[in-house]
Amino acid sequence: MRNNKDLFEESQQFIPGGVNSPVRAFGSVGGTPIFFKSAKGSKLWDEEGKEYIDYINSWGPMILGHAHPEVISAVQEVAKDSLSFGAPTARELDMAKEIVKIVPSIEQVRLVSSGTEATMSAIRLARGYTQRDKIVKFEGCYHGHADSLLVKAGSGALTFGQPSSAGVPIDTAKHTLTLSYNNVSELEELFKSQGNEIACVILEPVVGNMNLITPSAEFLNSLRSLTEKYGALLIFDEVMTGFRVALGGAQELFGITPDLTTLGKVIGGGLPVGAFGGKKEVMQKLAPLGPVYQAGTLSGNPVAVAAGLKTLELIQKPEFFSELSSKTKTLVDGLTNAGAGEGISFCARNVGGMFGLYFSDNPPNSFADVMASDREKFNFFFHEMLSMGIYFGPSAFEAGFVSAAHTLSDIQHTIECAKKAFSKIKA
């Protein structure tokens, strides 16, 4: 039997940092990352044979739970015909029609292979459509690792951005303006001074990459009215929230219609798929119809589309999202009460099937709020829960996910484990 420690040590010889995505390295919480071997429903099993209740769900896609038999069957059936064609397929059309049917703002959609590719392409399209260069993003929102999005705020919130990663040219970063999430006055000031130069505003309508942050109604309404007034496009990055917080995503939940939407995760059912879509007049600026170039050899891959189509079919069953949301609220309420029972400064909340855990008295509303929470307590809590077979995200800055496969027994066991972890923090 191979153990996690040996696997991680060997991996570091062949893979930078031993992982293929940074958060997997446990750099935020410390310790040795878990190497998983199999999964079924709400459970994971690592290479050492230990069982875990999974609250990461591959960072969101496994909304039905792992290895759902109907999804696996759909993949197996399609894989027999070929893994890729690099040419149009009927299933791509079926996926496009399904997305247009479900998502309120999308009239046309293009499939890609990842969320990063979707956001990168949507921003290029917005720039091509508006013929402007500047874009606006919000501190703490993550939209993939494209150069123009790996940008932090400058010395003031309205200054030109600075690269937050080596390899990103300053000349690229200077076109990205970074504001504070949920700060309406900053938004209004920026548009007043530079609104006619802004191509688009991109945001996570429910943030999942600085833990779970919800937008205020005033913030969303201001975003929509200001972008319309100044001719900029509003992009909702729903790679994480799409089909997760509601069937039609956050835009359905909040009643806001963006110009472009990026999708991923759930629409692949666990396989790599992304998409971006929006108003027909904007989407038709894409090649081969228009001057904005975008392409991908594996876009609309038949196996990934088959998994996604079956997943979208199954999540449209009556009461699916109300039951998922109710189940997730049972978890966060139970954890909050467990923390209170031990006198711990802790709270939790959910939006649909997403949730956030915070070692603070109140849920955060901005990046600054998140940074003020007690990360040392989170790291201790994470490892205590992991030792009891509860797998939360290995960072105080990541949202969690519940699937349809999680049972009330899973949730109650998680709450009981949390009580034990909180009691050790108190001690």
N, C-alpha and C positions, 0 to 999 in steps of 0.2 A: 504494500500500500504506500502511495506517495503522500507525503504530508505537506501542509501549506508552507511551512518554513523552508523546507528544502526546495520546493517548487519556486518560491519567490527568489531565493538566492541564485538558483540556476537561471531563472528568467532574466535577472539583472545582467547576466553575462551576454545575453543575446538581444534583449529588448531594452531600449532606453528607460531607465527607472524600473524595469521589470514589468511594465504595464503598457497597454495600447491606448489608454485614455487616463489622464492624470489623476482624476478623483479616485480611481481604483487602487491607487498606491497607499491609501490610508495616511497620506501626508498630513492631513488636517487633524486626525485623531490619534495618530501614532499606532504602532503595532504592525502585525503582519497581515496583509490582505488575504482574504479567503479565496481559494481556487475551487470553483464549483464544477460538479460533474453531471448532475441531473436535476430535474425539477418536475413537479406535477402539482397542478392546482395552486394552492397557496404556499407550498413547501419547496425548499431547496435542500440538496444534499451535497456536501463538499467532498473533496478527494479523500478525506479521512472517514467518510461515512456519517458525519454528524448532520442532524436535521435542523433546519431553521424555518421559522415562519417569515415569509418574504414581504417586506414593506417597501421594496425598491421597484420590483416588477419590471426589471430591465429599464429603469428610469421612465416608466409609464406605459409602454406598449402592451404589456400583458394584462389588459383590462379584463379579459375572460379567465385569467389564471394561466399557468404554464401548461404547455402540451395539451391544449384543449383538443379532444378527439376529432371534432369536425374540422378544425383548422388544420391539424396534422393530415387528415385525410385529403383535404383540398390540395395541400402542397404536394403530397405524394402522387395524386392523380395527374396534376399538371407537369410535375417533374419528369414523368415518363415520356412526355412529348418533346422535351428539350429544356435545358436550363436557361437558354437565351437565344433570341433571334436577331437582335439589333435591327429590327424592322417592326412595323405596326402589327398589333394583335387586337383581336376583338375584346379581350379582357381589359386592355387599356381604355377603350371606349366605355366599357361597363363601369370601370372605376371612375372615370371622369363624370359620367352621368350621375353616379351615386353621390359623389362629392357635391356636384352642382345642386342636386336635389336636397341635400341635407343642410349645407352651409348657406345661411341667408344672403351673404354678400357676393357669392361667387357665381359669375355667369359663364366664365371659361376658366380652365385650369390646365396647367402643364405639370406632368410628373417628372420628378428627379430622383436622386438616390439617397439623399440625406437632408436633414433639417438645415445644416450649414449651407448646402447648395441651394436650398429653397430661399433662405433669407438673402444670400448673396445675389441671387438672380432677381429677386423682387426689388432690391435696392437699385441694381443696374437698370431694371425696367423703369423704376420711378424716375431715375435721373434721365433716362432716354426720353421718357414721355414728357417730363416738365422742362427738359433742357436746362436743368440747374445742377449744381454740384454738391451743395451742402446737405447733410443729413443730420437728424437729431435722434439721439438715443438717451436712455436714462441709466443713471448710476445703479449698478447692481443687476441690471437686466443682461442676460447672455443670449446672443443670437448666432452662436457658432463662431468659428475661428477664421472667418474672412478678415483680411487686413483692415478694412475700414471699420470693423466692429470691435477690434481689439484695441479700444481707445478708452482712456480714463479722462476725467475732467482736468482742465488746466488749473492755473492758480486761482481762478474764479470760475463760478459755474457757467458763465456765458463766454469764457475765453475759448480759443481754439483748443481742440483736444491734443493730448500727447499720447504716443504709443504706450500700450501696457504690455507689449511683448517685443522682445528682440526680433528683428527681421521685418518690422512694420515701418516703412519710411515715414518720416515726419511730414513730408509733403502729402502723403495719403491721409494721415491722421488729422491734419489741419482742417480737412473738410467735414469732420465729424464733431458735432457739438453735443456735449453731455450735460444733462440737467438732473435735478433731484426728482425722484419718483414722487408723485402725489403733490408736487409743489406747483400750484396754479400761477402764483405771481411770477416765478421764474419763467414759466412758459409764456405768459403774456408779455413779459419784458423782452424776451428773445424775439418773438414774432413782431413786436412793435419795431424793433431795431433792424432785424434781418429777414423778416418774413418773405420778402420777394426773392430771396436767394435760396430758400430752402426747398429741396426736392421732395423730401418725405420725412415723416416722423415714424420711427419703429419702436414698438414696445411689446412686452409681455403683458397682455390685459389682466392676467393674474400671474404674478411673478412666482417662478418656481426655482430660480437660480440664486436667490439670496435668502433662502428659506421661502415660506409662502407669504406673499404680501398681496393684499387686495387693494384695488383702486377705489378712490372716492368717486361718487357720481359727478361731483363738480369737476374733478380732474378729467374724467373721460369726456364729459360734455364739452369742456373747454378745448380739449384736443380736437374733437370733431368740428367744432365751430371755427376755431382758428385755422386749421388746415384748409377748410372750405373757403374761408375768407381770403386767404393768401395764395390759394392755388397750389398748395402742397398736397401730397398724397399721404393718407393715414394707413400705415401697415400694422396689422395685428399679427404678431408672431404667436401663432397658436400651435406650434410644433408640440408643445407640452399640454396645453389646455384643450386642443381640438379633440372632440369626442370624449373628453375626460371630465370636464366640469359640467357639461351638458351635451346632449346629442349634437346640437349646432354650435358647440363651443362657447367661449366667453361672450362672443358677440350676440349670441342668442340670449344668454343669461342676462346681459346688461342692456340689451336693446340698442346697441351702437353698430352702425354699418360702416366698416372700414372700406377703403378703396382696394386694398390688396390684403390677402391673408396667406400666411405660410403654414404648412401642415407637415406632419411627420409622425413618427412613433406609432400611434394606434392604427393609422391607415396601412401600416405594413404588417400588423399582427405579430411583430417580433422580428421581421425581416427588414432589410434596409430599403425604405421608401420615403420620399419627401414629395411635396407638391407646393406650388404657389398658384394663386388664382385671384380673380377679381372681376372688375367691370370689363365688359367686352371691348370697349373702346381703348382701354389701357392694354389689355392682353394682346390685342392685334397689332401692337407695336413690336411684338416678338418676331424674329426670323422663323419661318421664311416669308411672313407677310410684311414685316417691318424691319427697321434698321437696328434693333437691339438683338445682339447675337447671344444665343444660349443653346447648348447641346449636351448630350450625354449618351454614351454608348449603351449603358445598361438602364437608362431611364425607362420606366414602365416594365421592368423585368417581370416575365410571366409568373415565376414562382412567387415572388414577393407580392405581386398584385393579387394572386390567388389567395394568399394568406390574409391580405388586407380586405378583400371583398367579403370573405367568409366572416371575418371579425365585424365588419360594418353591418353585415346582415344580422348577426346574432345580437348586437347591442341595440338594435331597433325593436327588440321585443318589448311589449307593454311593461311599464313600471321598472325597466332595467335601471334607469338613472336615479329614480326616486329611491329604489332599494339600495343602490350603491352609495348614494349620498347619506342615507339613513344609517347604513352600516358604518360608514366612515365617521359620522358624527358620534355614534356610540363609542368608537375608539377614542376620539379626541376628548369627549366629555369624561370618559373613564380615566384617561391619563391625567387630565386636569384635576379631577377630584382626588386621584391618588397622590399627586403632588401636594395639593392643599392639605390632605390628611397628614402629611409628614412635615408640614410647615415649610415647604420648598417654594421659592419664587419661581413658579413654572406655570405656563399656560399652553394651550394648543387650540387650533381651529382648522376647519376644513372648508373647501369649496368643491362640491361634488365629490369625486373620488380622490382628490388631492388633499394633503394635510400638511401642517407645519407644527413643529415642536420648538418651544422657546423657553429658555431659562431666564425669564423676565416676568415682571408683574402683569404686563399688558402685551398683547400681540403688536409687533412692529408695523409701521406704516412706511418706512423708508430704509435706505441703506444705513444711514446713521443709527437708526433704532436697532437694526440687526447687529451692528458692530458693538452696541452697548450691552448686548446680552452676555450672559456668563458662559463663555465657550469652554472653559475648563470643566465646569459642571457637566456640560453636554458631553464632552469627551469621556468623562468618567461614566456617565449614564450609558453612552453608546457601548462601551466595552463590557459593562455589567450585563446589559441586555443581550449582547452578542454571546456572552458566556452561557446565558440561559436559552440560547437558540432563537433569539429575536433579531432579525436583520434589518436595521434601519440604515439610511444613507450615512456613509462614513464622513460626514461633514455637518457642521452647524448651519451651513448655508444651502442646504438642499431640501426641497420638499419631499414628502413621502407619498406613497400610492397604495390604495386598497383595490383589490380585484373582486370580481363577482365570485371567485372561488373561495374567498375568505369566509369562514364560518363564524357564527357568534361565539363558538367555543374557542376558535383562534384568538378572537378579540379579547375574550374574558381572560384567557391564559396570558395574553400580552399585558393586560392591566395588572394582573396578579404579580407578574414578573417586575413590572414597573414599581409596584409598591415596595418590593424587596430592594430594588436599586435605589429608590428615593430614601429608604430608611438608612442605607449605607452612606448616602450623601449627608444626611442629617447627622449621623454619628460622627 
